[in-house]
């Protein structure tokens, strides 16, 4: 039991360290694509938190967003977080799919208001506006 708890602590520490590296990179990199990509996961966490509390978000979209947030916070991943570059890839894919799903049900302005990062990145993720 003790070994299992130590392993869980190490996994949680690795997850926290990888997020800290992403946040640090997002703040230190010059403006551009690399900075936007480094800030993507922290921006997604902020967006998930904001949309979860917004009354304009329908229940089905809120559930998808909360599941994506839990996936991001979970130390269990398809691709381990400690692998450089590709570690957060499964998190990014899950959150991107959840945001695209929410983007079909939530007014675009609500998503843009909840997104703390560069709006062009979110608009590119969401695709063309529904007519």
C-alpha positions in Angstrom: 0.0 0.0 0.0 2.8 2.4 0.9 4.5 1.8 -2.5 1.3 2.6 -4.3 0.9 5.9 -2.4 4.5 6.8 -3.2 3.9 6.1 -6.9 0.8 8.2 -6.8 2.7 11.0 -5.2 5.5 10.8 -7.8 2.9 10.8 -10.6 1.1 13.8 -9.2 4.4 15.6 -8.7 5.4 14.9 -12.4 2.0 16.2 -13.5 2.3 19.4 -11.5 5.9 19.9 -12.7 4.8 19.5 -16.4 2.0 22.0 -15.9 4.5 24.4 -14.2 6.8 24.1 -17.2 3.9 24.9 -19.5 2.9 27.9 -17.5 6.4 29.2 -17.3 7.0 28.6 -21.0 3.7 30.4 -21.8 4.9 33.4 -19.9 8.5 33.5 -21.1 8.2 32.7 -24.8 8.0 35.6 -27.2 4.5 36.1 -28.7 3.7 33.6 -31.5 2.6 30.1 -32.1 4.9 28.4 -29.6 3.7 30.7 -26.8 0.0 30.0 -27.8 0.6 26.3 -27.8 2.4 26.4 -24.4 -0.5 28.4 -23.0 -3.2 26.1 -24.5 -3.6 23.7 -21.5 -3.7 26.5 -18.8 -6.1 28.5 -21.0 -8.3 25.4 -21.3 -8.4 24.9 -17.6 -9.4 28.5 -17.1 -12.1 28.1 -19.8 -13.5 24.9 -18.3 -13.7 26.6 -14.9 -15.5 29.6 -16.3 -17.9 27.7 -18.5 -18.8 25.3 -15.8 -20.4 28.2 -13.8 -22.0 30.0 -16.7 -25.8 29.7 -16.7 -25.9 30.3 -20.5 -24.2 26.9 -21.1 -26.6 24.0 -21.7 -26.3 20.9 -19.4 -25.0 18.6 -22.1 -22.2 21.0 -23.0 -21.4 21.6 -19.3 -21.1 17.8 -18.8 -18.7 17.5 -21.7 -16.7 20.5 -20.4 -16.5 19.1 -16.9 -15.4 15.6 -18.2 -12.6 17.4 -20.2 -11.6 19.3 -17.0 -11.5 16.1 -15.0 -9.4 14.4 -17.8 -7.0 17.3 -17.6 -6.6 17.1 -13.9 -6.3 13.4 -13.8 -2.8 12.0 -13.3 -3.9 8.9 -15.4 -3.3 9.5 -19.1 -3.1 7.6 -22.3 0.3 9.2 -22.9 2.4 9.8 -19.7 2.8 13.5 -18.9 6.6 13.1 -18.2 7.3 12.5 -21.9 8.4 15.8 -23.4 6.3 17.4 -26.1 3.9 14.5 -26.6 2.9 14.1 -22.9 0.1 16.7 -22.9 -1.1 15.6 -26.3 -4.0 13.4 -25.1 -5.1 16.2 -22.8 -5.1 18.7 -25.7 -7.1 16.4 -27.9 -9.7 15.7 -25.3 -10.2 19.4 -24.4 -10.2 20.4 -28.1 -13.0 17.9 -28.8 -15.0 19.0 -25.8 -14.6 22.7 -26.8 -15.7 21.9 -30.4 -18.7 20.1 -29.0 -19.6 23.0 -26.7 -19.0 25.4 -29.6 -21.9 23.9 -31.4 -24.3 24.3 -28.4 -23.0 27.5 -26.8 -23.1 31.0 -28.4 -19.6 31.7 -29.7 -19.4 35.0 -27.7 -19.8 33.0 -24.5 -16.8 30.8 -25.4 -14.8 33.8 -26.4 -15.6 35.6 -23.1 -14.5 32.5 -21.2 -11.2 32.1 -23.1 -8.3 33.9 -21.5 -5.8 33.4 -24.3 -5.5 34.6 -27.8 -8.9 34.5 -29.4 -7.6 33.5 -32.8 -6.5 30.1 -31.4 -9.9 29.4 -30.1 -11.6 30.6 -33.3 -9.4 28.3 -35.3 -10.2 25.4 -33.0 -13.9 26.0 -33.3 -13.9 26.4 -37.0 -16.3 28.4 -39.1 -19.3 30.0 -37.4 -22.6 28.2 -37.9 -24.9 30.2 -40.2 
